[in-house]
Amino acid sequence: MADRSGGPAATTDRPERTTSSGPGRLLVAVYLLFAIAATCRAGLQIITRFDEAPVAYLLSALAAVIYIVATVGLARGGTGGRRTAWFCCTVELVGVLAVGLTSVLDPALFPDDTVWSGFGSGYGYVPLVLPVLGLIWLARTRRDAPADPH
């Protein structure tokens, strides 16, 4: 059977949805932006003032690594990329909630802010929202999820 263009008919009724297509492109771009920003900030802080707040700066470096790996996972897609992105978004969400709560309850533990301090308040709360959006997008683009009819 041929489709309207005269080519062979598609073997499936729904198109494959990838993590880096459609709105996923914006998500990958925001992750990339945060990966660059967090890497530069943490690198500079570790090089120039590590002794002032080592825990905060190492947490920012950890966040940077998570953003980098999540970006690659989301952009790559496929089974391995999706698994990596799921893991990173989950760790990121747990991290921003744990560090956010700790930094609010006991600010003395963080003499300088991390990316996740105050639930990401220094970055407009994007660090809190980003992993949630990432997890939602990963769930929405699952292969076994029903296709959007629109």
N, C-alpha and C positions, 0 to 999 in steps of 0.2 A: 504494500500500500504506500502511496506517495503523499507527502503533505502538499499544501497549496502552492509551494514554490516549485514543485516538480521533483524535489529530492526525496530520498527515502524517508519513511515515517520514523518518528522518534520511537525508541524502544521503551521509554517510560512516559507516563502521563504528566510527571512533574519535573521541572528543571532542578538540577542539583544546585543547592544553595551553599556558597562557600563563606568562610568567616571573613574574607577580605573583599567581598563584593558588596555593592549597595552601601547601606549605612556602616557596614563593617570597615569600609575604607576610612571613614571619619574616625572610627574607634581606633584603628591602627595608627592613624596620623596623630591622634591625641596621646596614645601610648608612646609613640616615637618622640613626641615633643617632651613628655615627662621623663622619658629615658635620658634624653640629652640634658635636660635641665637638672635632674637629680644627680646625674653622673658628674656634670661640671661643678655643681654646688658642693657635693660631697668630696670630690677630688680636691678642690680648692681648700675646703675646710680642713681636710685631713693633712694636706701638705703644709698649710700655714698656721693652724691653731689646734692641732689634734689634742694637745694637753689641756685645753680649756673645757672640752666636753666630748671625750672620746666615745661614750656610749651613743650620744646623739648623732655624732658624725658617722659612726659605724652603722647605725640604723638607717641613716640617709643613704649610705653606700649600698646597704642591703636592698633598700627600696629601689635604688637605681638598677641593680642587677635584676631584680624581679620585673621592673618595667621593660628592660631590654629583652629578657627571655619571653615575657608575655607578648611583646611586639612581634618577635620572630614567630612565636607559635600562632598568633592570630593571622599574621601575614601569610605564613606557610600553609596553614590549614591541614587537611589530611588527618589521618588518625593520630600520628605522632604530634603534629602541631596542635591539634585540638586538645589532646591529653595534657600537653605542656601548658597550654593557655588556661585550661581548667585549674590545674595545680597552681599556677602563678596567681590567677585571679582570686582563688580561695585563700592562699597564703597572704596575699595583699590585703584582702578584706579583714582577715583575722588580725593582721599586723596593724592596720590603721585603727581598728576598734580597740585593740589592746593598748597600743602606744597612745592613742587619743585619750582613752579613759585614764590611763596612768598619768599622762601629762596634765590632765585637768585635776585629778585628785591629789597628786603630789608633784607640783611643778619643780620642786627642788631637785628631783631626779634628772631633770633635763635643763641644765644651765643655758643651753641654746636649743632652738627648735630643730626638730627633724622634719622631714617631708610629711610625716604622719602625726606630728604634734597637734593637739587640739582638733583631732579628726581631720587634719588637712586644712585648717582654717587659714594658714598663711598662703595657701594656693586656692582660695575660694571654695574649699571643701571638695574640689575635684578628686583628690585622692580617696575620699570616702565614696563618691558616686561612681568613679571609674570602674572599680572591680565589680560593682553591682551591675553596671551596664554590660561589662564584659561577660559576666556569668549569664545574664539574660540573653545576650546575643549568641553565646555558645549554645544555650538551650534552644533558642529559636532556629538555629541553623543545623540542628541535628539531622542526620540523614533519615532517621525514622520519624521525625516530626512531620505532621501533615503540612503540605504546601499551602501557602497563603493563596486563596482563590482570586485575589485582586492583583 
